[in-house]
Amino acid sequence: MAGPARLSLSLYGAVQGVGFRWFARQQAQLLGCTGYTRNDPSGTSVEIVAEGARDILEELLSRLRQGPAGAQVTHVEAEWQETTGEFGQFQIRH
């Protein structure tokens, strides 16, 4: 298992209005990640910030690239950062 990391993502495409945030929360919780997801106010992307072991976050990223049924991810911006430990669970923010 890799050391702790933080992954900040912006996912673009048909990602709003298709249950993407709920899918992201479900996958993050299944993998044991903490953080949050929210729709970008511009309506063009979903933002995700997750913390956990790096290999787990890589698996989360792989799952998010596929998305739920009805979603179509066309572009992903990912940035690896140091953990902050600020999250107790993974949540959907509005």
C-alpha angles and dihedrals in degrees: 000000000000124000124269120290143166123231122197115194140183113192119195134195129054092349105124122076093018102089094263096141092051090047090050092050092048093050093045092050092048089053095043098246126149128211137073147276130210141165115259108244091233089068094233104098150016119238121214129182115184136173129199141095110333094238090052091050090050088055090048090051090051091052093046092052086062095042127184125309108289095030125106117194110202101169137015127196111196130183125184115215141167117276121256099189090222096131126080095185141351113276143178111237124201 
